Structure formats: C-alpha cells, structure tokens
Amino acid sequence: MQNKNVENIIRNYKESDKEKLIELIKLNIPTYFEESEQEDFIEYLEKYKEDYFVIENKTTNQIIGCGGINYFPDETIPLARISWDIIHPNFQGQGIGKKLLLHRINHIQSKKIKLIVVRTSQLAYKFYQKVGFEVEKTEKDFWAKGFDLYQMRMNL
C-alpha cells in the first residue's frame, strides 16, 4: 500500500511517457485488459489520442496512471469520450483514478460539450457509476472473451 499523502500531479502526456504507459497496461493484464488490447493501446497513443493525461507521483516521478479524452463535436449532441484509463495496481483504490477522471470531466466542461461517454467493461463500470455515469448498453465479449462492453453516459 502506497502513502496516500504523497502529492500526485496531473500533466499532459509526452511522447517520452509511451514506454512507461505500455508497462502500466502490462501490469493490468489480464485483470482489467486482455493481452491483445496492449497493441490497441499503442495504436491509440500513436494515432488517435487527442487530450491525454498522466498522473505522476511528485516524489518519485513515477507515472501511476493515465487516461484520455476524444472529442466528437460533429455528433447531433457534441460529445467527448473518456478513453484508456489505466492505474498502476499498487495505487488502485486510493482515489487516484477518481482524481484523474474528475480532472478530465472539468477539462471537458470548459468546452462546448453536452455529453460524456465512456466505454468500459464489467470490471470497471461501477467506478464510473460512482461519479455519475449511467449504463446505456452492454454487449457480451465485446473487447475480448470475458471482457464485456459497458457503454455509459453522463449529461453535462
């Protein structure tokens, strides 16, 4: 268990963070991600990231979490999607993921966005529910066998 009193900072992703983030996802396989999702994550970082943030332990400079936002302004209702939330297993359950999520929600609120969606799994949907997201639909084995889709939404 890590010390909760250590200050963590949220900052923008830099290309030099990539290898550390790949290590983060590896630490969460197979608990929260299926092995094939590692390549999807790398592709996301290289081609599809828009706003992406890391949370770093200020004392050790260790990246302990990351998460992004993608924007769909041309939809009927302009929306943002929370994407690729990953927290180091040693730091899960300490409010770090919530801090990173709330940071992104605040970031989204500064834009002309009316809806936030997140696509997660049965393993993490309750985390988003606690912050106010509602399940919109589910689909069995969507991400991979044993990893179901939970599509959730939050109106702003």
VENKA-V348668 format. One line per field, one symbol per residue. ss: DSSP state (2 for helix, 1 for strand, 0 for the rest). phi: phi as a letter, one per 40 degrees, with the letter a starting at -180 (. if undefined). psi: psi as a letter, one per 20 degrees, with the letter a starting at -180 (. if undefined). A space follows every 10 residues. Layout:
# VENKA-V348668
ss=???
phi=???
psi=???
This chain:
# VENKA-V348668
ss=0000000111 1100222222 2222222010 0010002222 2222222200 1111111000 0011111111 1100000011 1111111022 2000022222 2222222220 0000111111 0000222222 2001111111 1111001111 111110
phi=.ccccccbbb accbdccdcc cccccdcbbc cbbcdccdcc cccdccbbcb cbbbbbcccb gccbaaabbb bbcccdbdbb bcafcabddc bcgbgcccdc ccdccccccc bcbbabbabb bccbccdcdc chcbcbabac fccadgbccb cbaacb
psi=pqpiippqqp rqqqhiighh hhhghhijpj giqqhiighg gggghhhiqe ppqqppohgi jppirqqrpq qmijrgoprq ppqmpppphi jqjjjggggg ghghghghhi rmpippqpoa rihihhghhh ijqqpgrqpq kggrpjnqpo pqqpp.
